[in-house]
Amino acid sequence: CRHLLADLAEGSIDDEGCLTCPWHGAKYDTSTGRMVKGPQGIFAKIPGLGTAFKALTLVLPLGRGKVTERDGTLYAE
């Protein structure tokens, strides 16, 4: 996750196809790697922080790769 470089391995995919960070609720578009919703909780109260992280992912989107499913678990290569 661009926010604090948190591990997204335990994140979830919502109904819109966005990857949700399990740590602070930031959401990423899985097709572009760009943040579509900034960190939540206490971080959501910091003026401009969500906008700054969204701007960062315009330049440095999350890496993406092929995803496969085995026994109900998704694996990214």
PDB file of N, CA, C and O in Angstrom, chain B, residues numbered from 101:
ATOM      1  N   CYS B 101       0.848  -1.178   0.000  1.00  0.00           N
ATOM      2  CA  CYS B 101       0.000   0.000   0.000  1.00  0.00           C
ATOM      3  C   CYS B 101       0.893   1.240   0.000  1.00  0.00           C
ATOM      4  O   CYS B 101       1.882   1.301   0.730  1.00  0.00           O
ATOM      5  N   ARG B 102       0.544   2.202  -0.804  1.00  0.00           N
ATOM      6  CA  ARG B 102       1.351   3.425  -0.861  1.00  0.00           C
ATOM      7  C   ARG B 102       1.332   4.159   0.480  1.00  0.00           C
ATOM      8  O   ARG B 102       2.243   4.933   0.776  1.00  0.00           O
ATOM      9  N   HIS B 103       0.331   3.929   1.265  1.00  0.00           N
ATOM     10  CA  HIS B 103       0.248   4.552   2.574  1.00  0.00           C
ATOM     11  C   HIS B 103       1.021   3.681   3.559  1.00  0.00           C
ATOM     12  O   HIS B 103       0.578   2.579   3.882  1.00  0.00           O
ATOM     13  N   LEU B 104       2.125   4.139   4.024  1.00  0.00           N
ATOM     14  CA  LEU B 104       2.987   3.443   4.982  1.00  0.00           C
ATOM     15  C   LEU B 104       3.565   2.137   4.444  1.00  0.00           C
ATOM     16  O   LEU B 104       4.072   1.328   5.221  1.00  0.00           O
ATOM     17  N   LEU B 105       3.500   1.915   3.133  1.00  0.00           N
ATOM     18  CA  LEU B 105       4.041   0.710   2.498  1.00  0.00           C
ATOM     19  C   LEU B 105       3.533  -0.572   3.144  1.00  0.00           C
ATOM     20  O   LEU B 105       4.272  -1.548   3.273  1.00  0.00           O
ATOM     21  N   ALA B 106       2.274  -0.562   3.547  1.00  0.00           N
ATOM     22  CA  ALA B 106       1.665  -1.718   4.218  1.00  0.00           C
ATOM     23  C   ALA B 106       1.449  -2.874   3.239  1.00  0.00           C
ATOM     24  O   ALA B 106       1.236  -2.657   2.046  1.00  0.00           O
ATOM     25  N   ASP B 107       1.507  -4.096   3.754  1.00  0.00           N
ATOM     26  CA  ASP B 107       1.298  -5.310   2.964  1.00  0.00           C
ATOM     27  C   ASP B 107      -0.184  -5.443   2.609  1.00  0.00           C
ATOM     28  O   ASP B 107      -1.046  -5.331   3.480  1.00  0.00           O
ATOM     29  N   LEU B 108      -0.473  -5.678   1.345  1.00  0.00           N
ATOM     30  CA  LEU B 108      -1.853  -5.807   0.881  1.00  0.00           C
ATOM     31  C   LEU B 108      -2.296  -7.257   0.722  1.00  0.00           C
ATOM     32  O   LEU B 108      -3.392  -7.516   0.224  1.00  0.00           O
ATOM     33  N   ALA B 109      -1.468  -8.195   1.135  1.00  0.00           N
ATOM     34  CA  ALA B 109      -1.774  -9.618   0.928  1.00  0.00           C
ATOM     35  C   ALA B 109      -3.088 -10.045   1.570  1.00  0.00           C
ATOM     36  O   ALA B 109      -3.752 -10.944   1.055  1.00  0.00           O
ATOM     37  N   GLU B 110      -3.472  -9.438   2.661  1.00  0.00           N
ATOM     38  CA  GLU B 110      -4.723  -9.801   3.343  1.00  0.00           C
ATOM     39  C   GLU B 110      -5.868  -8.871   2.964  1.00  0.00           C
ATOM     40  O   GLU B 110      -6.923  -8.895   3.598  1.00  0.00           O
ATOM     41  N   GLY B 111      -5.667  -8.051   1.935  1.00  0.00           N
ATOM     42  CA  GLY B 111      -6.712  -7.142   1.477  1.00  0.00           C
ATOM     43  C   GLY B 111      -7.854  -7.901   0.822  1.00  0.00           C
ATOM     44  O   GLY B 111      -7.766  -9.107   0.589  1.00  0.00           O
ATOM     45  N   SER B 112      -8.922  -7.177   0.529  1.00  0.00           N
ATOM     46  CA  SER B 112     -10.094  -7.801  -0.095  1.00  0.00           C
ATOM     47  C   SER B 112     -10.468  -7.026  -1.355  1.00  0.00           C
ATOM     48  O   SER B 112     -10.073  -5.874  -1.534  1.00  0.00           O
ATOM     49  N   ILE B 113     -11.235  -7.679  -2.219  1.00  0.00           N
ATOM     50  CA  ILE B 113     -11.737  -7.049  -3.433  1.00  0.00           C
ATOM     51  C   ILE B 113     -13.216  -6.742  -3.210  1.00  0.00           C
ATOM     52  O   ILE B 113     -13.994  -7.635  -2.872  1.00  0.00           O
ATOM     53  N   ASP B 114     -13.608  -5.468  -3.401  1.00  0.00           N
ATOM     54  CA  ASP B 114     -15.007  -5.093  -3.180  1.00  0.00           C
ATOM     55  C   ASP B 114     -15.851  -5.338  -4.432  1.00  0.00           C
ATOM     56  O   ASP B 114     -15.344  -5.820  -5.445  1.00  0.00           O
ATOM     57  N   ASP B 115     -17.130  -5.005  -4.355  1.00  0.00           N
ATOM     58  CA  ASP B 115     -18.062  -5.241  -5.463  1.00  0.00           C
ATOM     59  C   ASP B 115     -17.710  -4.452  -6.723  1.00  0.00           C
ATOM     60  O   ASP B 115     -18.116  -4.826  -7.823  1.00  0.00           O
ATOM     61  N   GLU B 116     -16.958  -3.367  -6.566  1.00  0.00           N
ATOM     62  CA  GLU B 116     -16.560  -2.552  -7.712  1.00  0.00           C
ATOM     63  C   GLU B 116     -15.222  -3.002  -8.297  1.00  0.00           C
ATOM     64  O   GLU B 116     -14.729  -2.401  -9.252  1.00  0.00           O
ATOM     65  N   GLY B 117     -14.637  -4.050  -7.731  1.00  0.00           N
ATOM     66  CA  GLY B 117     -13.359  -4.557  -8.220  1.00  0.00           C
ATOM     67  C   GLY B 117     -12.157  -3.828  -7.668  1.00  0.00           C
ATOM     68  O   GLY B 117     -11.064  -3.931  -8.226  1.00  0.00           O
ATOM     69  N   CYS B 118     -12.335  -3.088  -6.575  1.00  0.00           N
ATOM     70  CA  CYS B 118     -11.222  -2.370  -5.960  1.00  0.00           C
ATOM     71  C   CYS B 118     -10.591  -3.213  -4.858  1.00  0.00           C
ATOM     72  O   CYS B 118     -11.286  -3.892  -4.103  1.00  0.00           O
ATOM     73  N   LEU B 119      -9.267  -3.159  -4.778  1.00  0.00           N
ATOM     74  CA  LEU B 119      -8.526  -3.807  -3.703  1.00  0.00           C
ATOM     75  C   LEU B 119      -8.548  -2.879  -2.498  1.00  0.00           C
ATOM     76  O   LEU B 119      -8.168  -1.713  -2.602  1.00  0.00           O
ATOM     77  N   THR B 120      -8.993  -3.397  -1.350  1.00  0.00           N
ATOM     78  CA  THR B 120      -9.075  -2.599  -0.130  1.00  0.00           C
ATOM     79  C   THR B 120      -7.947  -2.983   0.811  1.00  0.00           C
ATOM     80  O   THR B 120      -7.785  -4.156   1.147  1.00  0.00           O
ATOM     81  N   CYS B 121      -7.168  -1.998   1.235  1.00  0.00           N
ATOM     82  CA  CYS B 121      -6.073  -2.220   2.172  1.00  0.00           C
ATOM     83  C   CYS B 121      -6.649  -2.659   3.520  1.00  0.00           C
ATOM     84  O   CYS B 121      -7.541  -1.998   4.051  1.00  0.00           O
ATOM     85  N   PRO B 122      -6.148  -3.771   4.081  1.00  0.00           N
ATOM     86  CA  PRO B 122      -6.674  -4.251   5.353  1.00  0.00           C
ATOM     87  C   PRO B 122      -6.255  -3.400   6.550  1.00  0.00           C
ATOM     88  O   PRO B 122      -6.816  -3.553   7.635  1.00  0.00           O
ATOM     89  N   TRP B 123      -5.301  -2.526   6.379  1.00  0.00           N
ATOM     90  CA  TRP B 123      -4.771  -1.749   7.499  1.00  0.00           C
ATOM     91  C   TRP B 123      -5.539  -0.459   7.742  1.00  0.00           C
ATOM     92  O   TRP B 123      -5.932  -0.181   8.875  1.00  0.00           O
ATOM     93  N   HIS B 124      -5.760   0.333   6.698  1.00  0.00           N
ATOM     94  CA  HIS B 124      -6.419   1.628   6.896  1.00  0.00           C
ATOM     95  C   HIS B 124      -7.518   1.912   5.886  1.00  0.00           C
ATOM     96  O   HIS B 124      -7.999   3.043   5.806  1.00  0.00           O
ATOM     97  N   GLY B 125      -7.932   0.900   5.105  1.00  0.00           N
ATOM     98  CA  GLY B 125      -9.098   1.039   4.244  1.00  0.00           C
ATOM     99  C   GLY B 125      -8.916   1.781   2.933  1.00  0.00           C
ATOM    100  O   GLY B 125      -9.904   2.067   2.256  1.00  0.00           O
ATOM    101  N   ALA B 126      -7.678   2.104   2.550  1.00  0.00           N
ATOM    102  CA  ALA B 126      -7.474   2.728   1.241  1.00  0.00           C
ATOM    103  C   ALA B 126      -7.919   1.747   0.157  1.00  0.00           C
ATOM    104  O   ALA B 126      -7.811   0.532   0.325  1.00  0.00           O
ATOM    105  N   LYS B 127      -8.424   2.289  -0.964  1.00  0.00           N
ATOM    106  CA  LYS B 127      -8.903   1.429  -2.052  1.00  0.00           C
ATOM    107  C   LYS B 127      -8.153   1.747  -3.333  1.00  0.00           C
ATOM    108  O   LYS B 127      -7.856   2.903  -3.634  1.00  0.00           O
ATOM    109  N   TYR B 128      -7.850   0.678  -4.087  1.00  0.00           N
ATOM    110  CA  TYR B 128      -7.098   0.788  -5.333  1.00  0.00           C
ATOM    111  C   TYR B 128      -7.857   0.155  -6.483  1.00  0.00           C
ATOM    112  O   TYR B 128      -8.434  -0.922  -6.337  1.00  0.00           O
ATOM    113  N   ASP B 129      -7.856   0.823  -7.624  1.00  0.00           N
ATOM    114  CA  ASP B 129      -8.429   0.278  -8.848  1.00  0.00           C
ATOM    115  C   ASP B 129      -7.508  -0.851  -9.304  1.00  0.00           C
ATOM    116  O   ASP B 129      -6.325  -0.617  -9.553  1.00  0.00           O
ATOM    117  N   THR B 130      -8.029  -2.064  -9.416  1.00  0.00           N
ATOM    118  CA  THR B 130      -7.185  -3.209  -9.755  1.00  0.00           C
ATOM    119  C   THR B 130      -6.725  -3.197 -11.212  1.00  0.00           C
ATOM    120  O   THR B 130      -5.771  -3.895 -11.556  1.00  0.00           O
ATOM    121  N   SER B 131      -7.375  -2.429 -12.065  1.00  0.00           N
ATOM    122  CA  SER B 131      -6.946  -2.398 -13.464  1.00  0.00           C
ATOM    123  C   SER B 131      -5.843  -1.375 -13.716  1.00  0.00           C
ATOM    124  O   SER B 131      -5.065  -1.521 -14.659  1.00  0.00           O
ATOM    125  N   THR B 132      -5.771  -0.333 -12.873  1.00  0.00           N
ATOM    126  CA  THR B 132      -4.765   0.715 -13.080  1.00  0.00           C
ATOM    127  C   THR B 132      -3.722   0.780 -11.971  1.00  0.00           C
ATOM    128  O   THR B 132      -2.626   1.296 -12.190  1.00  0.00           O
ATOM    129  N   GLY B 133      -4.041   0.266 -10.784  1.00  0.00           N
ATOM    130  CA  GLY B 133      -3.143   0.373  -9.638  1.00  0.00           C
ATOM    131  C   GLY B 133      -3.239   1.705  -8.921  1.00  0.00           C
ATOM    132  O   GLY B 133      -2.492   1.954  -7.975  1.00  0.00           O
ATOM    133  N   ARG B 134      -4.147   2.563  -9.358  1.00  0.00           N
ATOM    134  CA  ARG B 134      -4.284   3.889  -8.745  1.00  0.00           C
ATOM    135  C   ARG B 134      -5.224   3.863  -7.547  1.00  0.00           C
ATOM    136  O   ARG B 134      -6.208   3.124  -7.524  1.00  0.00           O
ATOM    137  N   MET B 135      -4.897   4.688  -6.550  1.00  0.00           N
ATOM    138  CA  MET B 135      -5.734   4.812  -5.362  1.00  0.00           C
ATOM    139  C   MET B 135      -7.005   5.567  -5.729  1.00  0.00           C
ATOM    140  O   MET B 135      -6.944   6.621  -6.362  1.00  0.00           O
ATOM    141  N   VAL B 136      -8.157   5.030  -5.331  1.00  0.00           N
ATOM    142  CA  VAL B 136      -9.428   5.705  -5.585  1.00  0.00           C
ATOM    143  C   VAL B 136     -10.068   6.215  -4.292  1.00  0.00           C
ATOM    144  O   VAL B 136     -11.005   7.013  -4.335  1.00  0.00           O
ATOM    145  N   LYS B 137      -9.568   5.759  -3.155  1.00  0.00           N
ATOM    146  CA  LYS B 137     -10.043   6.228  -1.853  1.00  0.00           C
ATOM    147  C   LYS B 137      -8.853   6.209  -0.907  1.00  0.00           C
ATOM    148  O   LYS B 137      -8.174   5.192  -0.766  1.00  0.00           O
ATOM    149  N   GLY B 138      -8.610   7.336  -0.265  1.00  0.00           N
ATOM    150  CA  GLY B 138      -7.464   7.450   0.625  1.00  0.00           C
ATOM    151  C   GLY B 138      -7.644   6.686   1.925  1.00  0.00           C
ATOM    152  O   GLY B 138      -8.711   6.130   2.184  1.00  0.00           O
ATOM    153  N   PRO B 139      -6.582   6.660   2.756  1.00  0.00           N
ATOM    154  CA  PRO B 139      -6.631   5.967   4.036  1.00  0.00           C
ATOM    155  C   PRO B 139      -7.768   6.491   4.908  1.00  0.00           C
ATOM    156  O   PRO B 139      -8.078   7.682   4.890  1.00  0.00           O
ATOM    157  N   GLN B 140      -8.381   5.599   5.663  1.00  0.00           N
ATOM    158  CA  GLN B 140      -9.502   5.949   6.528  1.00  0.00           C
ATOM    159  C   GLN B 140      -9.054   5.992   7.987  1.00  0.00           C
ATOM    160  O   GLN B 140      -7.859   5.918   8.273  1.00  0.00           O
ATOM    161  N   GLY B 141      -9.992   6.109   8.893  1.00  0.00           N
ATOM    162  CA  GLY B 141      -9.669   6.194  10.318  1.00  0.00           C
ATOM    163  C   GLY B 141      -9.062   7.544  10.638  1.00  0.00           C
ATOM    164  O   GLY B 141      -9.472   8.561  10.079  1.00  0.00           O
ATOM    165  N   ILE B 142      -8.098   7.559  11.525  1.00  0.00           N
ATOM    166  CA  ILE B 142      -7.475   8.812  11.961  1.00  0.00           C
ATOM    167  C   ILE B 142      -6.810   9.537  10.787  1.00  0.00           C
ATOM    168  O   ILE B 142      -6.743  10.766  10.771  1.00  0.00           O
ATOM    169  N   PHE B 143      -6.318   8.772   9.806  1.00  0.00           N
ATOM    170  CA  PHE B 143      -5.646   9.390   8.662  1.00  0.00           C
ATOM    171  C   PHE B 143      -6.610  10.182   7.785  1.00  0.00           C
ATOM    172  O   PHE B 143      -6.195  11.132   7.121  1.00  0.00           O
ATOM    173  N   ALA B 144      -7.885   9.811   7.771  1.00  0.00           N
ATOM    174  CA  ALA B 144      -8.885  10.523   6.970  1.00  0.00           C
ATOM    175  C   ALA B 144      -9.119  11.934   7.498  1.00  0.00           C
ATOM    176  O   ALA B 144      -9.650  12.788   6.787  1.00  0.00           O
ATOM    177  N   LYS B 145      -8.723  12.178   8.746  1.00  0.00           N
ATOM    178  CA  LYS B 145      -8.939  13.492   9.360  1.00  0.00           C
ATOM    179  C   LYS B 145      -7.816  14.481   9.054  1.00  0.00           C
ATOM    180  O   LYS B 145      -7.930  15.662   9.380  1.00  0.00           O
ATOM    181  N   ILE B 146      -6.738  14.014   8.435  1.00  0.00           N
ATOM    182  CA  ILE B 146      -5.616  14.896   8.115  1.00  0.00           C
ATOM    183  C   ILE B 146      -5.911  15.573   6.773  1.00  0.00           C
ATOM    184  O   ILE B 146      -5.953  14.901   5.742  1.00  0.00           O
ATOM    185  N   PRO B 147      -6.113  16.886   6.773  1.00  0.00           N
ATOM    186  CA  PRO B 147      -6.478  17.584   5.537  1.00  0.00           C
ATOM    187  C   PRO B 147      -5.468  17.350   4.412  1.00  0.00           C
ATOM    188  O   PRO B 147      -4.264  17.528   4.592  1.00  0.00           O
ATOM    189  N   GLY B 148      -5.983  16.950   3.259  1.00  0.00           N
ATOM    190  CA  GLY B 148      -5.152  16.791   2.074  1.00  0.00           C
ATOM    191  C   GLY B 148      -4.376  15.495   1.955  1.00  0.00           C
ATOM    192  O   GLY B 148      -3.775  15.241   0.911  1.00  0.00           O
ATOM    193  N   LEU B 149      -4.368  14.665   2.989  1.00  0.00           N
ATOM    194  CA  LEU B 149      -3.555  13.445   2.942  1.00  0.00           C
ATOM    195  C   LEU B 149      -4.050  12.470   1.879  1.00  0.00           C
ATOM    196  O   LEU B 149      -3.253  11.942   1.103  1.00  0.00           O
ATOM    197  N   GLY B 150      -5.361  12.227   1.837  1.00  0.00           N
ATOM    198  CA  GLY B 150      -5.908  11.318   0.834  1.00  0.00           C
ATOM    199  C   GLY B 150      -5.624  11.797  -0.578  1.00  0.00           C
ATOM    200  O   GLY B 150      -5.283  11.004  -1.456  1.00  0.00           O
ATOM    201  N   THR B 151      -5.765  13.096  -0.792  1.00  0.00           N
ATOM    202  CA  THR B 151      -5.494  13.680  -2.107  1.00  0.00           C
ATOM    203  C   THR B 151      -4.028  13.509  -2.481  1.00  0.00           C
ATOM    204  O   THR B 151      -3.709  13.219  -3.635  1.00  0.00           O
ATOM    205  N   ALA B 152      -3.135  13.688  -1.512  1.00  0.00           N
ATOM    206  CA  ALA B 152      -1.701  13.536  -1.782  1.00  0.00           C
ATOM    207  C   ALA B 152      -1.369  12.103  -2.179  1.00  0.00           C
ATOM    208  O   ALA B 152      -0.601  11.886  -3.116  1.00  0.00           O
ATOM    209  N   PHE B 153      -1.934  11.127  -1.481  1.00  0.00           N
ATOM    210  CA  PHE B 153      -1.663   9.729  -1.828  1.00  0.00           C
ATOM    211  C   PHE B 153      -2.272   9.361  -3.176  1.00  0.00           C
ATOM    212  O   PHE B 153      -1.669   8.605  -3.937  1.00  0.00           O
ATOM    213  N   LYS B 154      -3.456   9.884  -3.480  1.00  0.00           N
ATOM    214  CA  LYS B 154      -4.052   9.631  -4.798  1.00  0.00           C
ATOM    215  C   LYS B 154      -3.148  10.184  -5.897  1.00  0.00           C
ATOM    216  O   LYS B 154      -2.945   9.536  -6.923  1.00  0.00           O
ATOM    217  N   ALA B 155      -2.608  11.379  -5.682  1.00  0.00           N
ATOM    218  CA  ALA B 155      -1.706  11.982  -6.663  1.00  0.00           C
ATOM    219  C   ALA B 155      -0.442  11.138  -6.824  1.00  0.00           C
ATOM    220  O   ALA B 155       0.057  10.978  -7.938  1.00  0.00           O
ATOM    221  N   LEU B 156       0.071  10.603  -5.733  1.00  0.00           N
ATOM    222  CA  LEU B 156       1.261   9.756  -5.793  1.00  0.00           C
ATOM    223  C   LEU B 156       1.022   8.543  -6.684  1.00  0.00           C
ATOM    224  O   LEU B 156       1.907   8.149  -7.444  1.00  0.00           O
ATOM    225  N   THR B 157      -0.170   7.948  -6.597  1.00  0.00           N
ATOM    226  CA  THR B 157      -0.428   6.750  -7.398  1.00  0.00           C
ATOM    227  C   THR B 157      -0.673   7.065  -8.871  1.00  0.00           C
ATOM    228  O   THR B 157      -0.712   6.151  -9.695  1.00  0.00           O
ATOM    229  N   LEU B 158      -0.838   8.342  -9.217  1.00  0.00           N
ATOM    230  CA  LEU B 158      -0.874   8.711 -10.636  1.00  0.00           C
ATOM    231  C   LEU B 158       0.508   8.510 -11.246  1.00  0.00           C
ATOM    232  O   LEU B 158       0.635   8.118 -12.406  1.00  0.00           O
ATOM    233  N   VAL B 159       1.545   8.783 -10.448  1.00  0.00           N
ATOM    234  CA  VAL B 159       2.929   8.659 -10.893  1.00  0.00           C
ATOM    235  C   VAL B 159       3.482   7.265 -10.584  1.00  0.00           C
ATOM    236  O   VAL B 159       4.190   6.679 -11.403  1.00  0.00           O
ATOM    237  N   LEU B 160       3.159   6.745  -9.414  1.00  0.00           N
ATOM    238  CA  LEU B 160       3.654   5.438  -8.966  1.00  0.00           C
ATOM    239  C   LEU B 160       2.486   4.535  -8.586  1.00  0.00           C
ATOM    240  O   LEU B 160       2.231   4.327  -7.400  1.00  0.00           O
ATOM    241  N   PRO B 161       1.773   3.997  -9.570  1.00  0.00           N
ATOM    242  CA  PRO B 161       0.657   3.101  -9.235  1.00  0.00           C
ATOM    243  C   PRO B 161       1.176   1.808  -8.620  1.00  0.00           C
ATOM    244  O   PRO B 161       2.355   1.479  -8.749  1.00  0.00           O
ATOM    245  N   LEU B 162       0.300   1.089  -7.960  1.00  0.00           N
ATOM    246  CA  LEU B 162       0.671  -0.222  -7.439  1.00  0.00           C
ATOM    247  C   LEU B 162       1.044  -1.130  -8.596  1.00  0.00           C
ATOM    248  O   LEU B 162       0.477  -1.031  -9.685  1.00  0.00           O
ATOM    249  N   GLY B 163       1.998  -2.013  -8.354  1.00  0.00           N
ATOM    250  CA  GLY B 163       2.347  -3.000  -9.367  1.00  0.00           C
ATOM    251  C   GLY B 163       1.194  -3.980  -9.536  1.00  0.00           C
ATOM    252  O   GLY B 163       0.456  -4.260  -8.592  1.00  0.00           O
ATOM    253  N   ARG B 164       1.054  -4.491 -10.740  1.00  0.00           N
ATOM    254  CA  ARG B 164      -0.008  -5.449 -11.012  1.00  0.00           C
ATOM    255  C   ARG B 164       0.596  -6.638 -11.722  1.00  0.00           C
ATOM    256  O   ARG B 164       1.634  -6.524 -12.375  1.00  0.00           O
ATOM    257  N   GLY B 165      -0.047  -7.765 -11.594  1.00  0.00           N
ATOM    258  CA  GLY B 165       0.436  -8.965 -12.259  1.00  0.00           C
ATOM    259  C   GLY B 165      -0.695  -9.949 -12.463  1.00  0.00           C
ATOM    260  O   GLY B 165      -1.849  -9.668 -12.140  1.00  0.00           O
ATOM    261  N   LYS B 166      -0.357 -11.081 -12.993  1.00  0.00           N
ATOM    262  CA  LYS B 166      -1.336 -12.130 -13.248  1.00  0.00           C
ATOM    263  C   LYS B 166      -1.804 -12.726 -11.924  1.00  0.00           C
ATOM    264  O   LYS B 166      -1.005 -12.972 -11.020  1.00  0.00           O
ATOM    265  N   VAL B 167      -3.114 -12.954 -11.825  1.00  0.00           N
ATOM    266  CA  VAL B 167      -3.699 -13.542 -10.619  1.00  0.00           C
ATOM    267  C   VAL B 167      -4.286 -14.899 -10.981  1.00  0.00           C
ATOM    268  O   VAL B 167      -5.000 -15.044 -11.973  1.00  0.00           O
ATOM    269  N   THR B 168      -3.970 -15.882 -10.159  1.00  0.00           N
ATOM    270  CA  THR B 168      -4.539 -17.218 -10.347  1.00  0.00           C
ATOM    271  C   THR B 168      -5.224 -17.645  -9.060  1.00  0.00           C
ATOM    272  O   THR B 168      -4.886 -17.164  -7.978  1.00  0.00           O
ATOM    273  N   GLU B 169      -6.183 -18.543  -9.180  1.00  0.00           N
ATOM    274  CA  GLU B 169      -6.923 -19.049  -8.019  1.00  0.00           C
ATOM    275  C   GLU B 169      -6.619 -20.531  -7.856  1.00  0.00           C
ATOM    276  O   GLU B 169      -6.697 -21.309  -8.807  1.00  0.00           O
ATOM    277  N   ARG B 170      -6.269 -20.904  -6.619  1.00  0.00           N
ATOM    278  CA  ARG B 170      -6.041 -22.306  -6.284  1.00  0.00           C
ATOM    279  C   ARG B 170      -6.705 -22.592  -4.951  1.00  0.00           C
ATOM    280  O   ARG B 170      -6.396 -21.963  -3.939  1.00  0.00           O
ATOM    281  N   ASP B 171      -7.609 -23.534  -4.964  1.00  0.00           N
ATOM    282  CA  ASP B 171      -8.293 -23.964  -3.738  1.00  0.00           C
ATOM    283  C   ASP B 171      -8.925 -22.805  -2.981  1.00  0.00           C
ATOM    284  O   ASP B 171      -8.876 -22.769  -1.751  1.00  0.00           O
ATOM    285  N   GLY B 172      -9.516 -21.858  -3.700  1.00  0.00           N
ATOM    286  CA  GLY B 172     -10.215 -20.743  -3.078  1.00  0.00           C
ATOM    287  C   GLY B 172      -9.331 -19.589  -2.661  1.00  0.00           C
ATOM    288  O   GLY B 172      -9.829 -18.614  -2.099  1.00  0.00           O
ATOM    289  N   THR B 173      -8.025 -19.664  -2.918  1.00  0.00           N
ATOM    290  CA  THR B 173      -7.101 -18.596  -2.564  1.00  0.00           C
ATOM    291  C   THR B 173      -6.562 -17.971  -3.840  1.00  0.00           C
ATOM    292  O   THR B 173      -6.233 -18.677  -4.792  1.00  0.00           O
ATOM    293  N   LEU B 174      -6.471 -16.627  -3.859  1.00  0.00           N
ATOM    294  CA  LEU B 174      -5.924 -15.918  -5.008  1.00  0.00           C
ATOM    295  C   LEU B 174      -4.433 -15.695  -4.816  1.00  0.00           C
ATOM    296  O   LEU B 174      -3.979 -15.357  -3.722  1.00  0.00           O
ATOM    297  N   TYR B 175      -3.676 -15.890  -5.892  1.00  0.00           N
ATOM    298  CA  TYR B 175      -2.230 -15.691  -5.866  1.00  0.00           C
ATOM    299  C   TYR B 175      -1.843 -14.717  -6.967  1.00  0.00           C
ATOM    300  O   TYR B 175      -2.270 -14.865  -8.112  1.00  0.00           O
ATOM    301  N   ALA B 176      -1.033 -13.717  -6.621  1.00  0.00           N
ATOM    302  CA  ALA B 176      -0.532 -12.756  -7.605  1.00  0.00           C
ATOM    303  C   ALA B 176       0.906 -13.116  -7.948  1.00  0.00           C
ATOM    304  O   ALA B 176       1.723 -13.394  -7.070  1.00  0.00           O
ATOM    305  N   GLU B 177       1.191 -13.105  -9.234  1.00  0.00           N
ATOM    306  CA  GLU B 177       2.556 -13.429  -9.684  1.00  0.00           C
ATOM    307  C   GLU B 177       3.333 -12.166  -9.949  1.00  0.00           C
ATOM    308  O   GLU B 177       4.501 -12.229 -10.335  1.00  0.00           O
TER     309      GLU B 177
END
